[in-house]
């Protein structure tokens, strides 16, 4: 049986995502990786629960690059914002972004990141959804319009970035901060160690 060697500089993780936020988190962690755009269209809504839906998309992203990267560890992830039963993906245009931010203003919502790990054997060895509760302050119309004009909301689930300018609107969070950024670091590292992708953490510096 093929040995599944852990992630190293010579055997980097494959991140099935072009997300700048996810790449920045992996760089901060010191995990060697290669980022690959999955090409999977993120689906909002459907008959599945939000957590299940995020996990399904994460698996689809990872599976889409597996054939190009055999014998490598692959990480897929998908982040969505949920207000009651309404699921927010990335705003398609200014009007949708405005509607999202007005909807989130003054209310609690959940940020859910589904992630999965595919082993070098080609099997999904871990799948998990992580939930964070976020409270947004009551925003004035001028604040929302000014934030939209920065361009930051586009390409972000829910239309905001907690790690950048959008932090001004975050009143409180309950749960993982990095989950809201796009990758729940605590859970991902634990999963990687448990399935053998990492021998331990932090990684030895060469």
C-alpha positions as CSV (number, residue, x, y, z in Angstrom):
1,X,0.0,0.0,0.0
2,X,1.2,3.5,-0.9
3,X,2.6,5.4,2.1
4,X,0.9,8.8,2.7
5,X,3.9,11.0,3.4
6,X,3.1,14.1,5.5
7,X,3.1,17.7,4.2
8,X,6.6,19.1,3.8
9,X,8.4,21.7,1.7
10,X,9.1,18.9,-0.8
11,X,5.5,17.6,-0.5
12,X,3.3,20.7,-0.2
13,X,-0.4,20.8,0.5
14,X,-2.6,21.5,-2.4
15,X,-5.2,24.2,-1.6
16,X,-8.1,23.9,-3.9
17,X,-8.9,27.6,-3.8
18,X,-7.5,30.9,-5.1
19,X,-8.8,32.8,-2.0
20,X,-6.3,35.4,-0.9
21,X,-7.5,35.1,2.7
22,X,-7.0,31.3,2.9
23,X,-3.6,31.7,1.3
24,X,-2.6,34.3,3.8
25,X,-3.6,32.1,6.7
26,X,-1.6,29.2,5.5
27,X,1.4,31.4,4.9
28,X,1.1,32.7,8.5
29,X,0.9,29.1,9.8
30,X,4.1,28.2,7.9
31,X,2.4,25.3,6.0
32,X,4.0,24.7,2.6
33,X,1.2,24.7,0.0
34,X,0.3,25.3,-3.7
35,X,-2.9,27.2,-4.5
36,X,-5.0,25.9,-7.4
37,X,-8.3,27.4,-8.6
38,X,-10.9,24.7,-8.5
39,X,-13.3,26.2,-11.0
40,X,-16.2,24.9,-9.0
41,X,-19.2,27.3,-9.0
42,X,-20.4,28.0,-5.4
43,X,-24.0,27.2,-5.0
44,X,-26.2,29.2,-2.7
45,X,-29.4,27.6,-1.4
46,X,-30.8,24.1,-2.0
47,X,-32.3,21.3,-0.1
48,X,-29.4,20.7,2.2
49,X,-28.6,22.4,5.5
50,X,-26.1,25.2,5.2
51,X,-23.3,23.2,6.9
52,X,-23.9,20.2,4.7
53,X,-24.0,22.4,1.6
54,X,-20.7,24.1,2.5
55,X,-19.1,20.7,3.0
56,X,-20.4,19.4,-0.3
57,X,-18.9,22.4,-2.1
58,X,-15.6,22.0,-0.3
59,X,-15.4,18.3,-1.4
60,X,-16.3,19.3,-4.9
61,X,-13.5,21.8,-5.0
62,X,-11.0,19.3,-3.6
63,X,-12.1,16.5,-6.0
64,X,-11.9,18.8,-9.0
65,X,-8.1,19.2,-8.6
66,X,-7.3,15.7,-7.3
67,X,-6.7,14.1,-10.7
68,X,-4.1,16.8,-11.5
69,X,-2.3,16.3,-8.2
70,X,-2.2,12.5,-7.4
71,X,-0.4,11.4,-4.2
72,X,-0.8,14.8,-2.6
73,X,-2.8,16.1,0.4
74,X,-5.6,18.3,-0.8
75,X,-7.6,20.9,1.2
76,X,-10.9,22.2,0.0
77,X,-13.0,24.9,1.8
78,X,-16.2,26.9,1.3
79,X,-17.5,29.8,3.4
80,X,-21.0,31.0,3.5
81,X,-23.0,33.6,5.6
82,X,-26.4,32.6,7.0
83,X,-29.0,35.0,8.3
84,X,-31.8,32.9,9.8
85,X,-32.6,30.6,6.8
86,X,-31.2,32.9,4.1
87,X,-27.8,31.9,2.7
88,X,-25.5,34.7,1.4
89,X,-22.7,33.9,-1.0
90,X,-20.5,36.5,-2.7
91,X,-22.4,39.6,-3.9
92,X,-22.8,39.6,-7.7
93,X,-23.2,43.3,-8.0
94,X,-23.5,46.6,-6.1
95,X,-27.3,46.2,-5.6
96,X,-27.0,42.7,-4.1
97,X,-24.1,43.8,-1.9
98,X,-26.2,46.8,-0.6
99,X,-29.1,44.4,0.1
100,X,-26.8,42.0,2.0
101,X,-25.3,44.7,4.2
102,X,-28.6,46.3,5.0
103,X,-30.0,42.8,5.9
104,X,-27.0,42.1,8.2
105,X,-27.0,45.5,9.9
106,X,-27.9,45.4,13.6
107,X,-28.4,41.6,13.6
108,X,-26.7,38.3,14.4
109,X,-25.7,35.9,11.7
110,X,-23.7,32.7,11.3
111,X,-20.6,32.2,9.3
112,X,-20.1,28.6,8.2
113,X,-17.0,27.2,6.6
114,X,-17.1,23.6,5.4
115,X,-13.7,22.0,4.7
116,X,-12.4,18.6,3.7
117,X,-9.1,16.9,3.4
118,X,-8.3,14.4,0.7
119,X,-5.4,12.0,1.3
120,X,-2.7,11.0,-1.2
121,X,-4.6,7.8,-1.6
122,X,-7.4,9.8,-3.2
123,X,-10.0,9.4,-0.4
124,X,-11.7,12.0,1.7
125,X,-10.4,11.5,5.2
126,X,-12.0,14.4,6.9
127,X,-15.1,16.6,6.4
128,X,-16.3,19.2,8.9
129,X,-18.4,22.4,9.1
130,X,-17.4,25.1,11.6
131,X,-19.8,27.7,12.8
132,X,-19.2,31.2,14.2
133,X,-21.8,33.7,15.4
134,X,-21.3,37.3,14.3
135,X,-23.0,40.4,15.5
136,X,-23.0,43.4,13.1
137,X,-23.6,46.9,14.5
138,X,-26.5,49.0,13.3
139,X,-25.1,50.8,10.3
140,X,-26.1,54.1,8.8
141,X,-26.9,54.2,5.1
142,X,-23.8,56.4,4.5
143,X,-21.5,53.9,6.1
144,X,-22.8,51.1,3.9
145,X,-22.5,53.2,0.8
146,X,-18.9,54.3,1.7
147,X,-17.9,50.7,2.4
148,X,-19.3,49.5,-0.9
149,X,-17.2,52.2,-2.7
150,X,-14.0,50.7,-1.2
151,X,-14.6,47.7,-3.4
152,X,-13.7,45.4,-0.5
153,X,-17.1,43.7,-0.2
154,X,-16.9,42.0,-3.6
155,X,-15.6,38.5,-3.6
156,X,-16.5,38.0,0.1
157,X,-19.3,35.9,1.4
158,X,-21.9,38.2,3.0
159,X,-20.3,41.2,1.4
160,X,-17.7,42.0,4.1
161,X,-14.1,41.2,5.2
162,X,-13.7,40.9,9.0
163,X,-9.9,41.1,8.7
164,X,-9.8,44.4,6.9
165,X,-11.9,47.6,6.5
166,X,-15.1,45.6,7.3
167,X,-13.9,45.1,10.9
168,X,-15.5,48.4,11.7
169,X,-19.0,46.9,11.5
170,X,-18.3,43.8,13.7
171,X,-19.7,44.3,17.2
172,X,-18.9,40.9,18.5
173,X,-18.2,37.3,17.5
174,X,-18.7,34.0,19.3
175,X,-16.5,31.2,18.0
176,X,-13.5,31.0,15.6
177,X,-12.3,34.3,14.2
178,X,-10.3,32.6,11.4
179,X,-13.4,30.8,10.4
180,X,-14.9,34.1,9.5
181,X,-11.8,35.0,7.5
182,X,-12.3,31.8,5.5
183,X,-10.4,28.9,7.1
184,X,-11.0,27.7,10.7
185,X,-7.3,27.2,11.7
186,X,-7.8,25.4,15.0
187,X,-10.0,22.7,13.4
188,X,-8.0,22.4,10.2
189,X,-4.7,21.8,12.1
190,X,-6.3,19.3,14.4
191,X,-7.8,17.4,11.5
192,X,-4.5,17.4,9.6
193,X,-2.6,16.0,12.6
194,X,-5.3,13.4,13.2
195,X,-5.3,12.1,9.6
196,X,-1.5,12.1,9.2
197,X,-1.2,15.1,6.9
198,X,1.0,16.7,9.6
199,X,3.2,14.9,12.0
200,X,2.9,17.7,14.5
201,X,2.6,21.5,14.7
202,X,4.2,24.0,14.5
203,X,6.3,22.6,11.7
204,X,10.1,22.6,12.1
205,X,11.8,25.5,10.4
206,X,14.4,24.6,7.9
